[in-house]
Amino acid sequence: MPYHQVTSIYTPYNGYYPLAPWAGLAVLAGYAVVSLAVAAILLHRRDA
């Protein structure tokens, strides 16, 4: 959906990248670490 306050199309095809590649990898790794930590905590609580 186009918005009147946006003056350009922000897509990777047009050269717009919201994060640097290493920052994106760090975000992905952070999500993985948080997911594994939550899974480990839940497994520890439920496994008697």
All heavy atoms as TSV, in Angstrom:
chain	resi	resn	atom	element	x	y	z
A	1	MET	N	N	0.851	-1.173	0.000
A	1	MET	CA	C	0.000	0.000	0.000
A	1	MET	C	C	0.902	1.243	0.000
A	1	MET	O	O	1.781	1.375	0.834
A	1	MET	CB	C	-0.889	-0.021	1.245
A	1	MET	CG	C	-1.652	1.257	1.436
A	1	MET	SD	S	-2.590	1.372	2.972
A	1	MET	CE	C	-3.662	-0.005	2.841
A	2	PRO	N	N	0.725	2.155	-0.929
A	2	PRO	CA	C	1.537	3.372	-0.944
A	2	PRO	C	C	1.079	4.374	0.120
A	2	PRO	O	O	-0.110	4.498	0.413
A	2	PRO	CB	C	1.309	3.926	-2.349
A	2	PRO	CG	C	0.031	3.343	-2.814
A	2	PRO	CD	C	-0.135	2.029	-2.094
A	3	TYR	N	N	2.051	5.067	0.690
A	3	TYR	CA	C	1.784	6.108	1.681
A	3	TYR	C	C	2.291	7.439	1.139
A	3	TYR	O	O	3.335	7.501	0.511
A	3	TYR	CB	C	2.476	5.799	3.004
A	3	TYR	CG	C	1.976	4.530	3.654
A	3	TYR	CD1	C	2.664	3.343	3.525
A	3	TYR	CD2	C	0.792	4.541	4.382
A	3	TYR	CE1	C	2.195	2.186	4.119
A	3	TYR	CE2	C	0.324	3.385	4.977
A	3	TYR	CZ	C	1.034	2.216	4.841
A	3	TYR	OH	O	0.558	1.073	5.429
A	4	HIS	N	N	1.560	8.516	1.405
A	4	HIS	CA	C	1.934	9.816	0.849
A	4	HIS	C	C	3.220	10.366	1.461
A	4	HIS	O	O	3.904	11.171	0.844
A	4	HIS	CB	C	0.792	10.816	1.014
A	4	HIS	CG	C	0.529	11.184	2.437
A	4	HIS	ND1	N	-0.216	10.395	3.276
A	4	HIS	CD2	C	0.942	12.251	3.170
A	4	HIS	CE1	C	-0.262	10.972	4.478
A	4	HIS	NE2	N	0.422	12.077	4.434
A	5	GLN	N	N	3.606	9.951	2.676
A	5	GLN	CA	C	4.816	10.480	3.292
A	5	GLN	C	C	6.083	9.770	2.791
A	5	GLN	O	O	7.182	10.234	3.044
A	5	GLN	CB	C	4.730	10.411	4.820
A	5	GLN	CG	C	4.776	9.017	5.404
A	5	GLN	CD	C	3.411	8.394	5.601
A	5	GLN	OE1	O	2.442	8.772	4.948
A	5	GLN	NE2	N	3.325	7.432	6.495
A	6	VAL	N	N	5.933	8.677	2.069
A	6	VAL	CA	C	7.079	7.954	1.533
A	6	VAL	C	C	7.320	8.442	0.114
A	6	VAL	O	O	6.445	8.353	-0.740
A	6	VAL	CB	C	6.820	6.433	1.562
A	6	VAL	CG1	C	7.987	5.678	0.974
A	6	VAL	CG2	C	6.546	5.972	2.979
A	7	THR	N	N	8.524	8.943	-0.143
A	7	THR	CA	C	8.798	9.538	-1.447
A	7	THR	C	C	9.485	8.576	-2.408
A	7	THR	O	O	9.667	8.915	-3.572
A	7	THR	CB	C	9.697	10.773	-1.280
A	7	THR	OG1	O	10.923	10.370	-0.674
A	7	THR	CG2	C	9.012	11.830	-0.444
A	8	SER	N	N	9.876	7.406	-1.947
A	8	SER	CA	C	10.574	6.459	-2.805
A	8	SER	C	C	10.152	5.050	-2.429
A	8	SER	O	O	9.585	4.804	-1.374
A	8	SER	CB	C	12.084	6.622	-2.641
A	8	SER	OG	O	12.766	5.745	-3.505
A	9	ILE	N	N	10.466	4.120	-3.315
A	9	ILE	CA	C	10.175	2.717	-3.039
A	9	ILE	C	C	11.412	2.115	-2.382
A	9	ILE	O	O	12.487	2.092	-2.961
A	9	ILE	CB	C	9.819	1.969	-4.328
A	9	ILE	CG1	C	8.551	2.565	-4.941
A	9	ILE	CG2	C	9.641	0.485	-4.058
A	9	ILE	CD1	C	8.201	1.999	-6.294
A	10	TYR	N	N	11.242	1.652	-1.161
A	10	TYR	CA	C	12.360	1.111	-0.404
A	10	TYR	C	C	12.366	-0.407	-0.504
A	10	TYR	O	O	11.670	-1.098	0.232
A	10	TYR	CB	C	12.269	1.536	1.065
A	10	TYR	CG	C	12.407	3.017	1.247
A	10	TYR	CD1	C	11.327	3.812	1.554
A	10	TYR	CD2	C	13.643	3.614	1.099
A	10	TYR	CE1	C	11.457	5.165	1.712
A	10	TYR	CE2	C	13.796	4.978	1.250
A	10	TYR	CZ	C	12.701	5.746	1.557
A	10	TYR	OH	O	12.846	7.089	1.714
A	11	THR	N	N	13.116	-0.925	-1.435
A	11	THR	CA	C	13.259	-2.361	-1.611
A	11	THR	C	C	14.734	-2.682	-1.810
A	11	THR	O	O	15.511	-1.831	-2.241
A	11	THR	CB	C	12.474	-2.863	-2.833
A	11	THR	OG1	O	13.000	-2.250	-4.008
A	11	THR	CG2	C	10.992	-2.560	-2.721
A	12	PRO	N	N	15.161	-3.907	-1.506
A	12	PRO	CA	C	16.557	-4.280	-1.767
A	12	PRO	C	C	16.924	-4.150	-3.243
A	12	PRO	O	O	18.067	-3.864	-3.574
A	12	PRO	CB	C	16.624	-5.737	-1.298
A	12	PRO	CG	C	15.565	-5.839	-0.266
A	12	PRO	CD	C	14.464	-4.938	-0.747
A	13	TYR	N	N	15.961	-4.343	-4.134
A	13	TYR	CA	C	16.237	-4.208	-5.555
A	13	TYR	C	C	16.684	-2.784	-5.896
A	13	TYR	O	O	17.505	-2.575	-6.777
A	13	TYR	CB	C	14.998	-4.584	-6.359
A	13	TYR	CG	C	15.178	-4.457	-7.852
A	13	TYR	CD1	C	15.920	-5.391	-8.556
A	13	TYR	CD2	C	14.621	-3.400	-8.549
A	13	TYR	CE1	C	16.100	-5.280	-9.918
A	13	TYR	CE2	C	14.783	-3.277	-9.913
A	13	TYR	CZ	C	15.532	-4.227	-10.601
A	13	TYR	OH	O	15.712	-4.105	-11.949
A	14	ASN	N	N	16.140	-1.811	-5.186
A	14	ASN	CA	C	16.491	-0.412	-5.436
A	14	ASN	C	C	17.667	0.060	-4.587
A	14	ASN	O	O	17.954	1.242	-4.529
A	14	ASN	CB	C	15.288	0.490	-5.166
A	14	ASN	CG	C	14.186	0.273	-6.176
A	14	ASN	OD1	O	14.456	-0.099	-7.313
A	14	ASN	ND2	N	12.953	0.474	-5.777
A	15	GLY	N	N	18.338	-0.859	-3.894
A	15	GLY	CA	C	19.520	-0.496	-3.132
A	15	GLY	C	C	19.273	-0.144	-1.681
A	15	GLY	O	O	20.157	0.361	-1.005
A	16	TYR	N	N	18.090	-0.400	-1.179
A	16	TYR	CA	C	17.790	-0.100	0.221
A	16	TYR	C	C	17.882	-1.374	1.037
A	16	TYR	O	O	17.147	-2.331	0.807
A	16	TYR	CB	C	16.386	0.490	0.355
A	16	TYR	CG	C	15.974	0.714	1.789
A	16	TYR	CD1	C	16.504	1.758	2.519
A	16	TYR	CD2	C	15.082	-0.137	2.412
A	16	TYR	CE1	C	16.148	1.956	3.841
A	16	TYR	CE2	C	14.714	0.049	3.722
A	16	TYR	CZ	C	15.259	1.099	4.432
A	16	TYR	OH	O	14.913	1.288	5.730
A	17	TYR	N	N	18.812	-1.399	1.968
A	17	TYR	CA	C	18.964	-2.530	2.881
A	17	TYR	C	C	18.844	-1.988	4.300
A	17	TYR	O	O	19.664	-1.183	4.730
A	17	TYR	CB	C	20.316	-3.209	2.689
A	17	TYR	CG	C	20.477	-3.783	1.309
A	17	TYR	CD1	C	21.163	-3.090	0.318
A	17	TYR	CD2	C	19.940	-5.017	0.998
A	17	TYR	CE1	C	21.298	-3.616	-0.948
A	17	TYR	CE2	C	20.070	-5.547	-0.270
A	17	TYR	CZ	C	20.756	-4.844	-1.236
A	17	TYR	OH	O	20.882	-5.368	-2.487
A	18	PRO	N	N	17.817	-2.399	5.062
A	18	PRO	CA	C	17.600	-1.837	6.394
A	18	PRO	C	C	18.702	-2.187	7.383
A	18	PRO	O	O	18.970	-1.429	8.293
A	18	PRO	CB	C	16.260	-2.414	6.831
A	18	PRO	CG	C	16.026	-3.576	5.954
A	18	PRO	CD	C	16.788	-3.344	4.694
A	19	LEU	N	N	19.369	-3.316	7.201
A	19	LEU	CA	C	20.452	-3.730	8.088
A	19	LEU	C	C	21.650	-4.164	7.267
A	19	LEU	O	O	21.499	-4.681	6.159
A	19	LEU	CB	C	20.029	-4.914	8.961
A	19	LEU	CG	C	19.059	-4.657	10.085
A	19	LEU	CD1	C	18.699	-5.974	10.766
A	19	LEU	CD2	C	19.632	-3.711	11.091
A	20	ALA	N	N	22.806	-3.974	7.854
A	20	ALA	CA	C	24.007	-4.521	7.228
A	20	ALA	C	C	23.942	-6.045	7.324
A	20	ALA	O	O	23.262	-6.591	8.202
A	20	ALA	CB	C	25.232	-3.993	7.950
A	21	PRO	N	N	24.644	-6.754	6.441
A	21	PRO	CA	C	24.568	-8.222	6.486
A	21	PRO	C	C	24.977	-8.809	7.833
A	21	PRO	O	O	24.343	-9.742	8.327
A	21	PRO	CB	C	25.528	-8.660	5.389
A	21	PRO	CG	C	25.555	-7.522	4.439
A	21	PRO	CD	C	25.389	-6.292	5.272
A	22	TRP	N	N	26.025	-8.282	8.454
A	22	TRP	CA	C	26.456	-8.825	9.751
A	22	TRP	C	C	25.457	-8.489	10.851
A	22	TRP	O	O	25.256	-9.291	11.763
A	22	TRP	CB	C	27.842	-8.313	10.118
A	22	TRP	CG	C	28.883	-8.929	9.242
A	22	TRP	CD1	C	29.603	-8.298	8.267
A	22	TRP	CD2	C	29.295	-10.297	9.217
A	22	TRP	NE1	N	30.427	-9.200	7.650
A	22	TRP	CE2	C	30.261	-10.425	8.211
A	22	TRP	CE3	C	28.924	-11.426	9.941
A	22	TRP	CZ2	C	30.869	-11.650	7.926
A	22	TRP	CZ3	C	29.532	-12.627	9.650
A	22	TRP	CH2	C	30.490	-12.734	8.660
A	23	ALA	N	N	24.815	-7.347	10.754
A	23	ALA	CA	C	23.787	-7.006	11.739
A	23	ALA	C	C	22.574	-7.920	11.587
A	23	ALA	O	O	21.981	-8.352	12.580
A	23	ALA	CB	C	23.381	-5.548	11.594
A	24	GLY	N	N	22.208	-8.233	10.362
A	24	GLY	CA	C	21.110	-9.162	10.122
A	24	GLY	C	C	21.430	-10.548	10.644
A	24	GLY	O	O	20.568	-11.225	11.222
A	25	LEU	N	N	22.669	-10.984	10.459
A	25	LEU	CA	C	23.090	-12.279	10.989
A	25	LEU	C	C	23.053	-12.274	12.511
A	25	LEU	O	O	22.644	-13.257	13.134
A	25	LEU	CB	C	24.495	-12.624	10.494
A	25	LEU	CG	C	25.044	-13.973	10.931
A	25	LEU	CD1	C	24.181	-15.101	10.397
A	25	LEU	CD2	C	26.479	-14.127	10.484
A	26	ALA	N	N	23.446	-11.174	13.125
A	26	ALA	CA	C	23.408	-11.064	14.584
A	26	ALA	C	C	21.971	-11.114	15.098
A	26	ALA	O	O	21.691	-11.758	16.118
A	26	ALA	CB	C	24.089	-9.775	15.032
A	27	VAL	N	N	21.052	-10.480	14.403
A	27	VAL	CA	C	19.644	-10.524	14.797
A	27	VAL	C	C	19.109	-11.953	14.675
A	27	VAL	O	O	18.430	-12.454	15.578
A	27	VAL	CB	C	18.803	-9.551	13.941
A	27	VAL	CG1	C	17.315	-9.763	14.153
A	27	VAL	CG2	C	19.181	-8.116	14.253
A	28	LEU	N	N	19.430	-12.614	13.591
A	28	LEU	CA	C	19.002	-13.998	13.403
A	28	LEU	C	C	19.570	-14.901	14.491
A	28	LEU	O	O	18.862	-15.732	15.063
A	28	LEU	CB	C	19.429	-14.493	12.028
A	28	LEU	CG	C	19.077	-15.943	11.695
A	28	LEU	CD1	C	17.576	-16.121	11.628
A	28	LEU	CD2	C	19.728	-16.348	10.389
A	29	ALA	N	N	20.853	-14.739	14.814
A	29	ALA	CA	C	21.475	-15.537	15.869
A	29	ALA	C	C	20.842	-15.229	17.219
A	29	ALA	O	O	20.649	-16.134	18.039
A	29	ALA	CB	C	22.978	-15.264	15.908
A	30	GLY	N	N	20.510	-13.981	17.467
A	30	GLY	CA	C	19.860	-13.614	18.714
A	30	GLY	C	C	18.504	-14.272	18.861
A	30	GLY	O	O	18.150	-14.772	19.937
A	31	TYR	N	N	17.716	-14.295	17.775
A	31	TYR	CA	C	16.424	-14.977	17.811
A	31	TYR	C	C	16.605	-16.461	18.099
A	31	TYR	O	O	15.844	-17.059	18.856
A	31	TYR	CB	C	15.671	-14.810	16.490
A	31	TYR	CG	C	15.044	-13.459	16.274
A	31	TYR	CD1	C	14.979	-12.901	15.003
A	31	TYR	CD2	C	14.500	-12.742	17.325
A	31	TYR	CE1	C	14.385	-11.663	14.795
A	31	TYR	CE2	C	13.912	-11.509	17.120
A	31	TYR	CZ	C	13.856	-10.975	15.856
A	31	TYR	OH	O	13.270	-9.767	15.634
A	32	ALA	N	N	17.612	-17.064	17.482
A	32	ALA	CA	C	17.860	-18.489	17.698
A	32	ALA	C	C	18.258	-18.755	19.146
A	32	ALA	O	O	17.788	-19.718	19.762
A	32	ALA	CB	C	18.943	-18.979	16.745
A	33	VAL	N	N	19.125	-17.920	19.707
A	33	VAL	CA	C	19.562	-18.102	21.095
A	33	VAL	C	C	18.391	-17.940	22.059
A	33	VAL	O	O	18.224	-18.744	22.991
A	33	VAL	CB	C	20.703	-17.117	21.434
A	33	VAL	CG1	C	20.969	-17.068	22.928
A	33	VAL	CG2	C	21.964	-17.500	20.689
A	34	VAL	N	N	17.572	-16.942	21.847
A	34	VAL	CA	C	16.412	-16.731	22.720
A	34	VAL	C	C	15.441	-17.905	22.611
A	34	VAL	O	O	14.937	-18.393	23.623
A	34	VAL	CB	C	15.715	-15.390	22.388
A	34	VAL	CG1	C	14.369	-15.288	23.070
A	34	VAL	CG2	C	16.606	-14.228	22.769
A	35	SER	N	N	15.190	-18.383	21.400
A	35	SER	CA	C	14.280	-19.515	21.213
A	35	SER	C	C	14.809	-20.770	21.896
A	35	SER	O	O	14.052	-21.498	22.556
A	35	SER	CB	C	14.084	-19.794	19.723
A	35	SER	OG	O	13.491	-18.699	19.097
A	36	LEU	N	N	16.106	-21.035	21.756
A	36	LEU	CA	C	16.684	-22.212	22.411
A	36	LEU	C	C	16.679	-22.075	23.925
A	36	LEU	O	O	16.467	-23.061	24.636
A	36	LEU	CB	C	18.105	-22.441	21.894
A	36	LEU	CG	C	18.198	-22.956	20.462
A	36	LEU	CD1	C	19.647	-22.991	20.005
A	36	LEU	CD2	C	17.573	-24.330	20.351
A	37	ALA	N	N	16.905	-20.883	24.430
A	37	ALA	CA	C	16.879	-20.678	25.879
A	37	ALA	C	C	15.470	-20.903	26.434
A	37	ALA	O	O	15.304	-21.563	27.466
A	37	ALA	CB	C	17.370	-19.276	26.218
A	38	VAL	N	N	14.467	-20.400	25.757
A	38	VAL	CA	C	13.086	-20.610	26.201
A	38	VAL	C	C	12.736	-22.087	26.138
A	38	VAL	O	O	12.114	-22.630	27.062
A	38	VAL	CB	C	12.099	-19.759	25.355
A	38	VAL	CG1	C	10.662	-20.165	25.612
A	38	VAL	CG2	C	12.310	-18.285	25.644
A	39	ALA	N	N	13.155	-22.755	25.070
A	39	ALA	CA	C	12.881	-24.187	24.950
A	39	ALA	C	C	13.573	-24.969	26.064
A	39	ALA	O	O	12.986	-25.901	26.632
A	39	ALA	CB	C	13.330	-24.691	23.589
A	40	ALA	N	N	14.805	-24.611	26.393
A	40	ALA	CA	C	15.528	-25.307	27.457
A	40	ALA	C	C	14.860	-25.087	28.813
A	40	ALA	O	O	14.746	-26.019	29.617
A	40	ALA	CB	C	16.974	-24.833	27.488
A	41	ILE	N	N	14.419	-23.888	29.070
A	41	ILE	CA	C	13.738	-23.596	30.347
A	41	ILE	C	C	12.436	-24.372	30.446
A	41	ILE	O	O	12.136	-24.983	31.478
A	41	ILE	CB	C	13.507	-22.076	30.493
A	41	ILE	CG1	C	14.831	-21.364	30.697
A	41	ILE	CG2	C	12.543	-21.781	31.621
A	41	ILE	CD1	C	14.743	-19.857	30.594
A	42	LEU	N	N	11.654	-24.370	29.379
A	42	LEU	CA	C	10.389	-25.107	29.396
A	42	LEU	C	C	10.619	-26.606	29.522
A	42	LEU	O	O	9.884	-27.296	30.228
A	42	LEU	CB	C	9.581	-24.795	28.140
A	42	LEU	CG	C	8.999	-23.390	28.060
A	42	LEU	CD1	C	8.307	-23.185	26.718
A	42	LEU	CD2	C	8.050	-23.119	29.199
A	43	LEU	N	N	11.627	-27.133	28.858
A	43	LEU	CA	C	11.932	-28.553	28.963
A	43	LEU	C	C	12.367	-28.905	30.379
A	43	LEU	O	O	11.962	-29.936	30.927
A	43	LEU	CB	C	13.026	-28.932	27.969
A	43	LEU	CG	C	13.442	-30.399	27.945
A	43	LEU	CD1	C	12.260	-31.257	27.505
A	43	LEU	CD2	C	14.620	-30.598	27.037
A	44	HIS	N	N	13.158	-28.053	30.997
A	44	HIS	CA	C	13.608	-28.298	32.366
A	44	HIS	C	C	12.442	-28.267	33.361
A	44	HIS	O	O	12.390	-29.065	34.285
A	44	HIS	CB	C	14.665	-27.267	32.768
A	44	HIS	CG	C	15.228	-27.471	34.130
A	44	HIS	ND1	N	16.026	-28.545	34.436
A	44	HIS	CD2	C	15.079	-26.764	35.263
A	44	HIS	CE1	C	16.352	-28.473	35.715
A	44	HIS	NE2	N	15.787	-27.387	36.229
A	45	ARG	N	N	11.502	-27.360	33.143
A	45	ARG	CA	C	10.343	-27.264	34.042
A	45	ARG	C	C	9.385	-28.437	33.897
A	45	ARG	O	O	8.825	-28.933	34.865
A	45	ARG	CB	C	9.550	-25.983	33.750
A	45	ARG	CG	C	10.146	-24.762	34.336
A	45	ARG	CD	C	9.193	-23.609	34.133
A	45	ARG	NE	N	9.780	-22.366	34.596
A	45	ARG	CZ	C	9.219	-21.198	34.439
A	45	ARG	NH1	N	8.054	-21.101	33.812
A	45	ARG	NH2	N	9.804	-20.109	34.881
A	46	ARG	N	N	9.150	-28.878	32.664
A	46	ARG	CA	C	8.127	-29.893	32.403
A	46	ARG	C	C	8.652	-31.316	32.526
A	46	ARG	O	O	7.883	-32.243	32.679
A	46	ARG	CB	C	7.535	-29.679	31.023
A	46	ARG	CG	C	6.766	-28.391	30.928
A	46	ARG	CD	C	6.212	-28.179	29.563
A	46	ARG	NE	N	5.542	-26.879	29.498
A	46	ARG	CZ	C	5.043	-26.389	28.392
A	46	ARG	NH1	N	5.116	-27.062	27.268
A	46	ARG	NH2	N	4.457	-25.215	28.401
A	47	ASP	N	N	9.945	-31.496	32.389
A	47	ASP	CA	C	10.526	-32.832	32.452
A	47	ASP	C	C	10.903	-33.129	33.904
A	47	ASP	O	O	11.895	-32.638	34.419
A	47	ASP	CB	C	11.752	-32.904	31.555
A	47	ASP	CG	C	12.242	-34.314	31.378
A	47	ASP	OD1	O	11.414	-35.232	31.470
A	47	ASP	OD2	O	13.449	-34.494	31.127
A	48	ALA	N	N	10.093	-33.962	34.561
A	48	ALA	CA	C	10.327	-34.209	35.986
A	48	ALA	C	C	11.336	-35.296	36.227
A	48	ALA	O	O	11.520	-36.250	35.658
A	48	ALA	CB	C	9.015	-34.582	36.662
